[in-house]
């Protein structure tokens, strides 16, 4: 199912992440992405974001994917800061 990011929420998230000095943020190129998450964005406003776990040898859904686990903790921390921002 196509993923359609909610424009207002997506812009807020991108602005926050770009301005947050503790977040290593890079804007990804638009892609024709089909994911199960697209079902949710059809029902509720949402934004799909890449965490940047980077495995250049394998695709995202490969059983050989070996993500850089060091990116998970700072990525989760960045989203927590963003969620706190959204709650203000």
PDB file of N, CA, C and O in Angstrom:
ATOM      1  N   UNK A   1       0.849  -1.173   0.000  1.00  0.00           N
ATOM      2  CA  UNK A   1       0.000   0.000   0.000  1.00  0.00           C
ATOM      3  C   UNK A   1       0.901   1.245   0.000  1.00  0.00           C
ATOM      4  O   UNK A   1       1.928   1.255   0.679  1.00  0.00           O
ATOM      5  N   UNK A   2       0.535   2.285  -0.744  1.00  0.00           N
ATOM      6  CA  UNK A   2       1.380   3.483  -0.770  1.00  0.00           C
ATOM      7  C   UNK A   2       1.386   4.183   0.577  1.00  0.00           C
ATOM      8  O   UNK A   2       0.382   4.215   1.288  1.00  0.00           O
ATOM      9  N   UNK A   3       2.531   4.738   0.906  1.00  0.00           N
ATOM     10  CA  UNK A   3       2.678   5.524   2.134  1.00  0.00           C
ATOM     11  C   UNK A   3       2.556   6.992   1.751  1.00  0.00           C
ATOM     12  O   UNK A   3       3.338   7.497   0.945  1.00  0.00           O
ATOM     13  N   UNK A   4       1.575   7.671   2.330  1.00  0.00           N
ATOM     14  CA  UNK A   4       1.388   9.093   2.081  1.00  0.00           C
ATOM     15  C   UNK A   4       1.565   9.823   3.405  1.00  0.00           C
ATOM     16  O   UNK A   4       0.689   9.783   4.269  1.00  0.00           O
ATOM     17  N   UNK A   5       2.718  10.499   3.561  1.00  0.00           N
ATOM     18  CA  UNK A   5       2.987  11.236   4.786  1.00  0.00           C
ATOM     19  C   UNK A   5       2.057  12.439   4.913  1.00  0.00           C
ATOM     20  O   UNK A   5       1.779  13.125   3.929  1.00  0.00           O
ATOM     21  N   UNK A   6       1.581  12.690   6.129  1.00  0.00           N
ATOM     22  CA  UNK A   6       0.737  13.855   6.402  1.00  0.00           C
ATOM     23  C   UNK A   6       1.612  15.109   6.315  1.00  0.00           C
ATOM     24  O   UNK A   6       2.587  15.229   7.058  1.00  0.00           O
ATOM     25  N   UNK A   7       1.281  16.035   5.426  1.00  0.00           N
ATOM     26  CA  UNK A   7       2.163  17.184   5.186  1.00  0.00           C
ATOM     27  C   UNK A   7       2.506  18.012   6.432  1.00  0.00           C
ATOM     28  O   UNK A   7       3.676  18.321   6.657  1.00  0.00           O
ATOM     29  N   UNK A   8       1.515  18.373   7.238  1.00  0.00           N
ATOM     30  CA  UNK A   8       1.766  19.240   8.393  1.00  0.00           C
ATOM     31  C   UNK A   8       2.650  18.539   9.433  1.00  0.00           C
ATOM     32  O   UNK A   8       3.625  19.120   9.911  1.00  0.00           O
ATOM     33  N   UNK A   9       2.316  17.313   9.778  1.00  0.00           N
ATOM     34  CA  UNK A   9       3.081  16.581  10.777  1.00  0.00           C
ATOM     35  C   UNK A   9       4.493  16.263  10.274  1.00  0.00           C
ATOM     36  O   UNK A   9       5.459  16.301  11.036  1.00  0.00           O
ATOM     37  N   UNK A  10       4.594  15.954   8.993  1.00  0.00           N
ATOM     38  CA  UNK A  10       5.898  15.635   8.420  1.00  0.00           C
ATOM     39  C   UNK A  10       6.802  16.859   8.418  1.00  0.00           C
ATOM     40  O   UNK A  10       7.980  16.764   8.764  1.00  0.00           O
ATOM     41  N   UNK A  11       6.257  18.009   8.029  1.00  0.00           N
ATOM     42  CA  UNK A  11       7.045  19.243   8.037  1.00  0.00           C
ATOM     43  C   UNK A  11       7.503  19.575   9.450  1.00  0.00           C
ATOM     44  O   UNK A  11       8.648  19.985   9.644  1.00  0.00           O
ATOM     45  N   UNK A  12       6.626  19.404  10.445  1.00  0.00           N
ATOM     46  CA  UNK A  12       6.998  19.660  11.834  1.00  0.00           C
ATOM     47  C   UNK A  12       8.125  18.735  12.272  1.00  0.00           C
ATOM     48  O   UNK A  12       9.082  19.180  12.906  1.00  0.00           O
ATOM     49  N   UNK A  13       8.018  17.449  11.938  1.00  0.00           N
ATOM     50  CA  UNK A  13       9.057  16.494  12.337  1.00  0.00           C
ATOM     51  C   UNK A  13      10.391  16.836  11.665  1.00  0.00           C
ATOM     52  O   UNK A  13      11.435  16.827  12.317  1.00  0.00           O
ATOM     53  N   UNK A  14      10.354  17.134  10.377  1.00  0.00           N
ATOM     54  CA  UNK A  14      11.594  17.449   9.668  1.00  0.00           C
ATOM     55  C   UNK A  14      12.231  18.726  10.199  1.00  0.00           C
ATOM     56  O   UNK A  14      13.449  18.782  10.366  1.00  0.00           O
ATOM     57  N   UNK A  15      11.426  19.755  10.467  1.00  0.00           N
ATOM     58  CA  UNK A  15      11.953  20.999  11.029  1.00  0.00           C
ATOM     59  C   UNK A  15      12.583  20.751  12.388  1.00  0.00           C
ATOM     60  O   UNK A  15      13.672  21.249  12.676  1.00  0.00           O
ATOM     61  N   UNK A  16      11.890  19.974  13.230  1.00  0.00           N
ATOM     62  CA  UNK A  16      12.409  19.687  14.571  1.00  0.00           C
ATOM     63  C   UNK A  16      13.731  18.921  14.481  1.00  0.00           C
ATOM     64  O   UNK A  16      14.720  19.305  15.106  1.00  0.00           O
ATOM     65  N   UNK A  17      13.742  17.853  13.713  1.00  0.00           N
ATOM     66  CA  UNK A  17      14.949  17.016  13.630  1.00  0.00           C
ATOM     67  C   UNK A  17      16.125  17.796  13.053  1.00  0.00           C
ATOM     68  O   UNK A  17      17.253  17.637  13.520  1.00  0.00           O
ATOM     69  N   UNK A  18      15.884  18.636  12.049  1.00  0.00           N
ATOM     70  CA  UNK A  18      16.962  19.427  11.447  1.00  0.00           C
ATOM     71  C   UNK A  18      17.528  20.441  12.429  1.00  0.00           C
ATOM     72  O   UNK A  18      18.721  20.742  12.393  1.00  0.00           O
ATOM     73  N   UNK A  19      16.678  20.972  13.309  1.00  0.00           N
ATOM     74  CA  UNK A  19      17.116  21.996  14.263  1.00  0.00           C
ATOM     75  C   UNK A  19      17.671  21.406  15.554  1.00  0.00           C
ATOM     76  O   UNK A  19      18.354  22.108  16.300  1.00  0.00           O
ATOM     77  N   UNK A  20      17.398  20.147  15.834  1.00  0.00           N
ATOM     78  CA  UNK A  20      17.836  19.518  17.079  1.00  0.00           C
ATOM     79  C   UNK A  20      19.340  19.235  17.018  1.00  0.00           C
ATOM     80  O   UNK A  20      19.785  18.438  16.191  1.00  0.00           O
ATOM     81  N   UNK A  21      20.129  19.885  17.891  1.00  0.00           N
ATOM     82  CA  UNK A  21      21.580  19.700  17.813  1.00  0.00           C
ATOM     83  C   UNK A  21      22.041  18.287  18.171  1.00  0.00           C
ATOM     84  O   UNK A  21      23.165  17.905  17.846  1.00  0.00           O
ATOM     85  N   UNK A  22      21.196  17.517  18.829  1.00  0.00           N
ATOM     86  CA  UNK A  22      21.575  16.158  19.227  1.00  0.00           C
ATOM     87  C   UNK A  22      21.147  15.092  18.218  1.00  0.00           C
ATOM     88  O   UNK A  22      21.340  13.900  18.454  1.00  0.00           O
ATOM     89  N   UNK A  23      20.568  15.518  17.098  1.00  0.00           N
ATOM     90  CA  UNK A  23      20.090  14.571  16.084  1.00  0.00           C
ATOM     91  C   UNK A  23      20.930  14.684  14.826  1.00  0.00           C
ATOM     92  O   UNK A  23      21.147  15.781  14.310  1.00  0.00           O
ATOM     93  N   UNK A  24      21.401  13.546  14.333  1.00  0.00           N
ATOM     94  CA  UNK A  24      22.110  13.483  13.057  1.00  0.00           C
ATOM     95  C   UNK A  24      21.047  13.265  11.987  1.00  0.00           C
ATOM     96  O   UNK A  24      20.700  12.127  11.669  1.00  0.00           O
ATOM     97  N   UNK A  25      20.530  14.363  11.431  1.00  0.00           N
ATOM     98  CA  UNK A  25      19.388  14.325  10.524  1.00  0.00           C
ATOM     99  C   UNK A  25      19.834  14.535   9.088  1.00  0.00           C
ATOM    100  O   UNK A  25      20.653  15.409   8.804  1.00  0.00           O
ATOM    101  N   UNK A  26      19.296  13.739   8.194  1.00  0.00           N
ATOM    102  CA  UNK A  26      19.501  13.926   6.756  1.00  0.00           C
ATOM    103  C   UNK A  26      18.170  13.679   6.065  1.00  0.00           C
ATOM    104  O   UNK A  26      17.474  12.708   6.362  1.00  0.00           O
ATOM    105  N   UNK A  27      17.828  14.555   5.154  1.00  0.00           N
ATOM    106  CA  UNK A  27      16.576  14.390   4.414  1.00  0.00           C
ATOM    107  C   UNK A  27      16.776  13.345   3.316  1.00  0.00           C
ATOM    108  O   UNK A  27      17.734  13.410   2.546  1.00  0.00           O
ATOM    109  N   UNK A  28      15.862  12.388   3.259  1.00  0.00           N
ATOM    110  CA  UNK A  28      15.925  11.338   2.240  1.00  0.00           C
ATOM    111  C   UNK A  28      15.205  11.800   0.974  1.00  0.00           C
ATOM    112  O   UNK A  28      14.269  12.598   1.025  1.00  0.00           O
ATOM    113  N   UNK A  29      15.657  11.291  -0.134  1.00  0.00           N
ATOM    114  CA  UNK A  29      14.988  11.570  -1.400  1.00  0.00           C
ATOM    115  C   UNK A  29      13.601  10.913  -1.389  1.00  0.00           C
ATOM    116  O   UNK A  29      13.448   9.820  -0.845  1.00  0.00           O
ATOM    117  N   UNK A  30      12.598  11.558  -1.977  1.00  0.00           N
ATOM    118  CA  UNK A  30      11.284  10.914  -2.090  1.00  0.00           C
ATOM    119  C   UNK A  30      11.405   9.591  -2.845  1.00  0.00           C
ATOM    120  O   UNK A  30      12.221   9.451  -3.757  1.00  0.00           O
ATOM    121  N   UNK A  31      10.587   8.637  -2.451  1.00  0.00           N
ATOM    122  CA  UNK A  31      10.620   7.321  -3.098  1.00  0.00           C
ATOM    123  C   UNK A  31       9.200   6.805  -3.257  1.00  0.00           C
ATOM    124  O   UNK A  31       8.306   7.158  -2.487  1.00  0.00           O
ATOM    125  N   UNK A  32       9.007   5.982  -4.245  1.00  0.00           N
ATOM    126  CA  UNK A  32       7.718   5.315  -4.432  1.00  0.00           C
ATOM    127  C   UNK A  32       7.714   4.117  -3.489  1.00  0.00           C
ATOM    128  O   UNK A  32       8.058   3.001  -3.877  1.00  0.00           O
ATOM    129  N   UNK A  33       7.319   4.369  -2.247  1.00  0.00           N
ATOM    130  CA  UNK A  33       7.421   3.361  -1.199  1.00  0.00           C
ATOM    131  C   UNK A  33       6.070   2.708  -0.939  1.00  0.00           C
ATOM    132  O   UNK A  33       5.062   3.388  -0.747  1.00  0.00           O
ATOM    133  N   UNK A  34       6.068   1.406  -0.937  1.00  0.00           N
ATOM    134  CA  UNK A  34       4.886   0.649  -0.560  1.00  0.00           C
ATOM    135  C   UNK A  34       5.202  -0.157   0.685  1.00  0.00           C
ATOM    136  O   UNK A  34       6.112  -0.987   0.663  1.00  0.00           O
ATOM    137  N   UNK A  35       4.488   0.061   1.750  1.00  0.00           N
ATOM    138  CA  UNK A  35       4.735  -0.617   3.022  1.00  0.00           C
ATOM    139  C   UNK A  35       3.392  -0.875   3.695  1.00  0.00           C
ATOM    140  O   UNK A  35       2.398  -0.219   3.382  1.00  0.00           O
ATOM    141  N   UNK A  36       3.367  -1.823   4.610  1.00  0.00           N
ATOM    142  CA  UNK A  36       2.158  -2.048   5.406  1.00  0.00           C
ATOM    143  C   UNK A  36       1.782  -0.791   6.181  1.00  0.00           C
ATOM    144  O   UNK A  36       0.604  -0.562   6.456  1.00  0.00           O
ATOM    145  N   UNK A  37       2.777   0.028   6.537  1.00  0.00           N
ATOM    146  CA  UNK A  37       2.523   1.283   7.242  1.00  0.00           C
ATOM    147  C   UNK A  37       1.575   2.178   6.443  1.00  0.00           C
ATOM    148  O   UNK A  37       0.870   3.004   7.023  1.00  0.00           O
ATOM    149  N   UNK A  38       1.556   2.021   5.125  1.00  0.00           N
ATOM    150  CA  UNK A  38       0.653   2.798   4.280  1.00  0.00           C
ATOM    151  C   UNK A  38      -0.806   2.590   4.650  1.00  0.00           C
ATOM    152  O   UNK A  38      -1.614   3.505   4.496  1.00  0.00           O
ATOM    153  N   UNK A  39      -1.162   1.396   5.141  1.00  0.00           N
ATOM    154  CA  UNK A  39      -2.526   1.149   5.598  1.00  0.00           C
ATOM    155  C   UNK A  39      -2.879   2.107   6.733  1.00  0.00           C
ATOM    156  O   UNK A  39      -3.980   2.657   6.770  1.00  0.00           O
ATOM    157  N   UNK A  40      -1.938   2.304   7.660  1.00  0.00           N
ATOM    158  CA  UNK A  40      -2.197   3.204   8.792  1.00  0.00           C
ATOM    159  C   UNK A  40      -2.310   4.654   8.347  1.00  0.00           C
ATOM    160  O   UNK A  40      -3.157   5.393   8.850  1.00  0.00           O
ATOM    161  N   UNK A  41      -1.450   5.076   7.393  1.00  0.00           N
ATOM    162  CA  UNK A  41      -1.520   6.473   6.951  1.00  0.00           C
ATOM    163  C   UNK A  41      -2.774   6.766   6.139  1.00  0.00           C
ATOM    164  O   UNK A  41      -3.111   7.928   5.916  1.00  0.00           O
ATOM    165  N   UNK A  42      -3.471   5.715   5.693  1.00  0.00           N
ATOM    166  CA  UNK A  42      -4.765   5.903   5.053  1.00  0.00           C
ATOM    167  C   UNK A  42      -5.852   6.171   6.096  1.00  0.00           C
ATOM    168  O   UNK A  42      -6.882   6.767   5.783  1.00  0.00           O
ATOM    169  N   UNK A  43      -5.620   5.731   7.331  1.00  0.00           N
ATOM    170  CA  UNK A  43      -6.609   5.856   8.409  1.00  0.00           C
ATOM    171  C   UNK A  43      -6.317   7.009   9.362  1.00  0.00           C
ATOM    172  O   UNK A  43      -7.238   7.638   9.885  1.00  0.00           O
ATOM    173  N   UNK A  44      -5.013   7.290   9.589  1.00  0.00           N
ATOM    174  CA  UNK A  44      -4.585   8.305  10.554  1.00  0.00           C
ATOM    175  C   UNK A  44      -3.442   9.102   9.954  1.00  0.00           C
ATOM    176  O   UNK A  44      -2.625   8.540   9.225  1.00  0.00           O
ATOM    177  N   UNK A  45      -3.358  10.411  10.241  1.00  0.00           N
ATOM    178  CA  UNK A  45      -2.207  11.181   9.764  1.00  0.00           C
ATOM    179  C   UNK A  45      -0.921  10.605  10.356  1.00  0.00           C
ATOM    180  O   UNK A  45      -0.873  10.301  11.548  1.00  0.00           O
ATOM    181  N   UNK A  46       0.097  10.456   9.554  1.00  0.00           N
ATOM    182  CA  UNK A  46       1.351   9.894  10.043  1.00  0.00           C
ATOM    183  C   UNK A  46       2.508  10.237   9.142  1.00  0.00           C
ATOM    184  O   UNK A  46       2.340  10.831   8.077  1.00  0.00           O
ATOM    185  N   UNK A  47       3.688   9.851   9.588  1.00  0.00           N
ATOM    186  CA  UNK A  47       4.919  10.089   8.848  1.00  0.00           C
ATOM    187  C   UNK A  47       5.798   8.860   8.951  1.00  0.00           C
ATOM    188  O   UNK A  47       6.029   8.337  10.041  1.00  0.00           O
ATOM    189  N   UNK A  48       6.277   8.411   7.830  1.00  0.00           N
ATOM    190  CA  UNK A  48       7.246   7.317   7.819  1.00  0.00           C
ATOM    191  C   UNK A  48       8.627   7.923   7.709  1.00  0.00           C
ATOM    192  O   UNK A  48       8.874   8.786   6.866  1.00  0.00           O
ATOM    193  N   UNK A  49       9.532   7.464   8.569  1.00  0.00           N
ATOM    194  CA  UNK A  49      10.900   7.983   8.566  1.00  0.00           C
ATOM    195  C   UNK A  49      11.875   6.816   8.605  1.00  0.00           C
ATOM    196  O   UNK A  49      11.574   5.761   9.164  1.00  0.00           O
ATOM    197  N   UNK A  50      13.037   7.008   8.011  1.00  0.00           N
ATOM    198  CA  UNK A  50      14.090   6.004   8.039  1.00  0.00           C
ATOM    199  C   UNK A  50      14.997   6.284   9.229  1.00  0.00           C
ATOM    200  O   UNK A  50      15.367   7.431   9.478  1.00  0.00           O
ATOM    201  N   UNK A  51      15.348   5.252   9.949  1.00  0.00           N
ATOM    202  CA  UNK A  51      16.213   5.410  11.122  1.00  0.00           C
ATOM    203  C   UNK A  51      17.682   5.451  10.739  1.00  0.00           C
ATOM    204  O   UNK A  51      18.495   5.926  11.532  1.00  0.00           O
ATOM    205  N   UNK A  52      18.047   4.988   9.593  1.00  0.00           N
ATOM    206  CA  UNK A  52      19.446   5.063   9.161  1.00  0.00           C
ATOM    207  C   UNK A  52      20.313   3.970   9.755  1.00  0.00           C
ATOM    208  O   UNK A  52      21.433   4.230  10.196  1.00  0.00           O
ATOM    209  N   UNK A  53      19.802   2.753   9.769  1.00  0.00           N
ATOM    210  CA  UNK A  53      20.574   1.642  10.330  1.00  0.00           C
ATOM    211  C   UNK A  53      21.594   1.088   9.334  1.00  0.00           C
ATOM    212  O   UNK A  53      22.412   0.246   9.705  1.00  0.00           O
ATOM    213  N   UNK A  54      21.562   1.536   8.099  1.00  0.00           N
ATOM    214  CA  UNK A  54      22.571   1.363   7.068  1.00  0.00           C
ATOM    215  C   UNK A  54      23.229  -0.012   6.959  1.00  0.00           C
ATOM    216  O   UNK A  54      24.121  -0.358   7.733  1.00  0.00           O
ATOM    217  N   UNK A  55      22.783  -0.751   6.017  1.00  0.00           N
ATOM    218  CA  UNK A  55      23.458  -1.970   5.578  1.00  0.00           C
ATOM    219  C   UNK A  55      23.501  -1.895   4.058  1.00  0.00           C
ATOM    220  O   UNK A  55      22.556  -2.320   3.393  1.00  0.00           O
ATOM    221  N   UNK A  56      24.594  -1.356   3.494  1.00  0.00           N
ATOM    222  CA  UNK A  56      24.638  -1.129   2.049  1.00  0.00           C
ATOM    223  C   UNK A  56      24.618  -2.407   1.219  1.00  0.00           C
ATOM    224  O   UNK A  56      24.398  -2.342   0.009  1.00  0.00           O
ATOM    225  N   UNK A  57      24.839  -3.554   1.828  1.00  0.00           N
ATOM    226  CA  UNK A  57      24.895  -4.799   1.073  1.00  0.00           C
ATOM    227  C   UNK A  57      23.543  -5.495   0.941  1.00  0.00           C
ATOM    228  O   UNK A  57      23.377  -6.363   0.083  1.00  0.00           O
ATOM    229  N   UNK A  58      22.561  -5.120   1.793  1.00  0.00           N
ATOM    230  CA  UNK A  58      21.285  -5.838   1.791  1.00  0.00           C
ATOM    231  C   UNK A  58      20.116  -4.858   1.825  1.00  0.00           C
ATOM    232  O   UNK A  58      20.209  -3.775   2.403  1.00  0.00           O
ATOM    233  N   UNK A  59      19.022  -5.259   1.199  1.00  0.00           N
ATOM    234  CA  UNK A  59      17.837  -4.410   1.184  1.00  0.00           C
ATOM    235  C   UNK A  59      17.092  -4.514   2.512  1.00  0.00           C
ATOM    236  O   UNK A  59      17.328  -5.428   3.302  1.00  0.00           O
ATOM    237  N   UNK A  60      16.201  -3.574   2.739  1.00  0.00           N
ATOM    238  CA  UNK A  60      15.487  -3.461   4.004  1.00  0.00           C
ATOM    239  C   UNK A  60      14.772  -4.744   4.411  1.00  0.00           C
ATOM    240  O   UNK A  60      14.768  -5.090   5.592  1.00  0.00           O
ATOM    241  N   UNK A  61      14.178  -5.445   3.481  1.00  0.00           N
ATOM    242  CA  UNK A  61      13.396  -6.638   3.820  1.00  0.00           C
ATOM    243  C   UNK A  61      14.161  -7.944   3.595  1.00  0.00           C
ATOM    244  O   UNK A  61      13.565  -9.021   3.571  1.00  0.00           O
ATOM    245  N   UNK A  62      15.467  -7.845   3.431  1.00  0.00           N
ATOM    246  CA  UNK A  62      16.284  -9.037   3.231  1.00  0.00           C
ATOM    247  C   UNK A  62      16.470  -9.785   4.553  1.00  0.00           C
ATOM    248  O   UNK A  62      16.606  -9.165   5.608  1.00  0.00           O
ATOM    249  N   UNK A  63      16.476 -11.099   4.490  1.00  0.00           N
ATOM    250  CA  UNK A  63      16.753 -11.882   5.694  1.00  0.00           C
ATOM    251  C   UNK A  63      18.223 -11.809   6.082  1.00  0.00           C
ATOM    252  O   UNK A  63      18.609 -12.309   7.138  1.00  0.00           O
ATOM    253  N   UNK A  64      19.043 -11.196   5.247  1.00  0.00           N
ATOM    254  CA  UNK A  64      20.461 -11.015   5.539  1.00  0.00           C
ATOM    255  C   UNK A  64      20.776  -9.604   6.041  1.00  0.00           C
ATOM    256  O   UNK A  64      21.934  -9.297   6.323  1.00  0.00           O
ATOM    257  N   UNK A  65      19.764  -8.745   6.155  1.00  0.00           N
ATOM    258  CA  UNK A  65      19.971  -7.374   6.634  1.00  0.00           C
ATOM    259  C   UNK A  65      20.695  -7.397   7.973  1.00  0.00           C
ATOM    260  O   UNK A  65      20.294  -8.106   8.897  1.00  0.00           O
ATOM    261  N   UNK A  66      21.746  -6.628   8.066  1.00  0.00           N
ATOM    262  CA  UNK A  66      22.520  -6.529   9.297  1.00  0.00           C
ATOM    263  C   UNK A  66      22.617  -5.051   9.682  1.00  0.00           C
ATOM    264  O   UNK A  66      23.601  -4.387   9.353  1.00  0.00           O
ATOM    265  N   UNK A  67      21.600  -4.535  10.377  1.00  0.00           N
ATOM    266  CA  UNK A  67      21.572  -3.104  10.678  1.00  0.00           C
ATOM    267  C   UNK A  67      22.658  -2.702  11.666  1.00  0.00           C
ATOM    268  O   UNK A  67      23.097  -3.499  12.495  1.00  0.00           O
ATOM    269  N   UNK A  68      23.077  -1.455  11.559  1.00  0.00           N
ATOM    270  CA  UNK A  68      24.018  -0.887  12.512  1.00  0.00           C
ATOM    271  C   UNK A  68      23.235  -0.576  13.787  1.00  0.00           C
ATOM    272  O   UNK A  68      22.574   0.459  13.878  1.00  0.00           O
ATOM    273  N   UNK A  69      23.309  -1.460  14.752  1.00  0.00           N
ATOM    274  CA  UNK A  69      22.513  -1.325  15.972  1.00  0.00           C
ATOM    275  C   UNK A  69      22.900  -0.109  16.803  1.00  0.00           C
ATOM    276  O   UNK A  69      22.123   0.322  17.655  1.00  0.00           O
ATOM    277  N   UNK A  70      24.081   0.451  16.575  1.00  0.00           N
ATOM    278  CA  UNK A  70      24.498   1.645  17.311  1.00  0.00           C
ATOM    279  C   UNK A  70      23.602   2.843  17.005  1.00  0.00           C
ATOM    280  O   UNK A  70      23.574   3.801  17.777  1.00  0.00           O
ATOM    281  N   UNK A  71      22.871   2.804  15.895  1.00  0.00           N
ATOM    282  CA  UNK A  71      21.995   3.929  15.535  1.00  0.00           C
ATOM    283  C   UNK A  71      20.633   3.856  16.225  1.00  0.00           C
ATOM    284  O   UNK A  71      19.890   4.837  16.221  1.00  0.00           O
ATOM    285  N   UNK A  72      20.300   2.714  16.812  1.00  0.00           N
ATOM    286  CA  UNK A  72      18.963   2.556  17.380  1.00  0.00           C
ATOM    287  C   UNK A  72      18.756   3.441  18.606  1.00  0.00           C
ATOM    288  O   UNK A  72      17.755   4.154  18.678  1.00  0.00           O
ATOM    289  N   UNK A  73      19.668   3.413  19.563  1.00  0.00           N
ATOM    290  CA  UNK A  73      19.493   4.203  20.790  1.00  0.00           C
ATOM    291  C   UNK A  73      19.412   5.710  20.507  1.00  0.00           C
ATOM    292  O   UNK A  73      18.490   6.358  21.002  1.00  0.00           O
ATOM    293  N   UNK A  74      20.333   6.293  19.733  1.00  0.00           N
ATOM    294  CA  UNK A  74      20.183   7.727  19.445  1.00  0.00           C
ATOM    295  C   UNK A  74      18.946   8.033  18.595  1.00  0.00           C
ATOM    296  O   UNK A  74      18.362   9.109  18.721  1.00  0.00           O
ATOM    297  N   UNK A  75      18.546   7.099  17.734  1.00  0.00           N
ATOM    298  CA  UNK A  75      17.339   7.306  16.932  1.00  0.00           C
ATOM    299  C   UNK A  75      16.099   7.346  17.796  1.00  0.00           C
ATOM    300  O   UNK A  75      15.248   8.218  17.622  1.00  0.00           O
ATOM    301  N   UNK A  76      15.985   6.414  18.727  1.00  0.00           N
ATOM    302  CA  UNK A  76      14.845   6.401  19.648  1.00  0.00           C
ATOM    303  C   UNK A  76      14.860   7.663  20.504  1.00  0.00           C
ATOM    304  O   UNK A  76      13.808   8.258  20.739  1.00  0.00           O
ATOM    305  N   UNK A  77      16.031   8.077  20.972  1.00  0.00           N
ATOM    306  CA  UNK A  77      16.134   9.299  21.787  1.00  0.00           C
ATOM    307  C   UNK A  77      15.667  10.516  20.992  1.00  0.00           C
ATOM    308  O   UNK A  77      15.005  11.396  21.544  1.00  0.00           O
ATOM    309  N   UNK A  78      16.004  10.576  19.699  1.00  0.00           N
ATOM    310  CA  UNK A  78      15.560  11.699  18.862  1.00  0.00           C
ATOM    311  C   UNK A  78      14.048  11.717  18.740  1.00  0.00           C
ATOM    312  O   UNK A  78      13.434  12.782  18.811  1.00  0.00           O
ATOM    313  N   UNK A  79      13.437  10.551  18.557  1.00  0.00           N
ATOM    314  CA  UNK A  79      11.976  10.506  18.454  1.00  0.00           C
ATOM    315  C   UNK A  79      11.311  10.843  19.785  1.00  0.00           C
ATOM    316  O   UNK A  79      10.243  11.456  19.798  1.00  0.00           O
ATOM    317  N   UNK A  80      11.912  10.461  20.887  1.00  0.00           N
ATOM    318  CA  UNK A  80      11.358  10.846  22.197  1.00  0.00           C
ATOM    319  C   UNK A  80      11.384  12.363  22.340  1.00  0.00           C
ATOM    320  O   UNK A  80      10.405  12.961  22.787  1.00  0.00           O
ATOM    321  N   UNK A  81      12.504  12.991  21.961  1.00  0.00           N
ATOM    322  CA  UNK A  81      12.563  14.466  22.021  1.00  0.00           C
ATOM    323  C   UNK A  81      11.495  15.073  21.116  1.00  0.00           C
ATOM    324  O   UNK A  81      10.850  16.052  21.492  1.00  0.00           O
ATOM    325  N   UNK A  82      11.303  14.506  19.940  1.00  0.00           N
ATOM    326  CA  UNK A  82      10.271  15.019  19.026  1.00  0.00           C
ATOM    327  C   UNK A  82       8.893  14.846  19.618  1.00  0.00           C
ATOM    328  O   UNK A  82       8.084  15.772  19.559  1.00  0.00           O
ATOM    329  N   UNK A  83       8.594  13.686  20.192  1.00  0.00           N
ATOM    330  CA  UNK A  83       7.271  13.459  20.785  1.00  0.00           C
ATOM    331  C   UNK A  83       7.032  14.425  21.935  1.00  0.00           C
ATOM    332  O   UNK A  83       5.919  14.927  22.095  1.00  0.00           O
ATOM    333  N   UNK A  84       8.060  14.694  22.742  1.00  0.00           N
ATOM    334  CA  UNK A  84       7.910  15.691  23.815  1.00  0.00           C
ATOM    335  C   UNK A  84       7.616  17.058  23.230  1.00  0.00           C
ATOM    336  O   UNK A  84       6.791  17.793  23.772  1.00  0.00           O
ATOM    337  N   UNK A  85       8.265  17.413  22.145  1.00  0.00           N
ATOM    338  CA  UNK A  85       7.993  18.665  21.433  1.00  0.00           C
ATOM    339  C   UNK A  85       6.531  18.718  20.982  1.00  0.00           C
ATOM    340  O   UNK A  85       5.870  19.746  21.129  1.00  0.00           O
ATOM    341  N   UNK A  86       6.034  17.617  20.439  1.00  0.00           N
ATOM    342  CA  UNK A  86       4.637  17.576  19.958  1.00  0.00           C
ATOM    343  C   UNK A  86       3.630  17.700  21.086  1.00  0.00           C
ATOM    344  O   UNK A  86       2.512  18.164  20.865  1.00  0.00           O
ATOM    345  N   UNK A  87       4.007  17.294  22.293  1.00  0.00           N
ATOM    346  CA  UNK A  87       3.083  17.323  23.426  1.00  0.00           C
ATOM    347  C   UNK A  87       2.991  18.721  24.043  1.00  0.00           C
ATOM    348  O   UNK A  87       2.117  18.966  24.875  1.00  0.00           O
ATOM    349  N   UNK A  88       3.873  19.635  23.653  1.00  0.00           N
ATOM    350  CA  UNK A  88       3.863  20.985  24.244  1.00  0.00           C
ATOM    351  C   UNK A  88       2.781  21.830  23.629  1.00  0.00           C
ATOM    352  O   UNK A  88       2.620  22.993  23.999  1.00  0.00           O
TER     353      UNK A  88
END
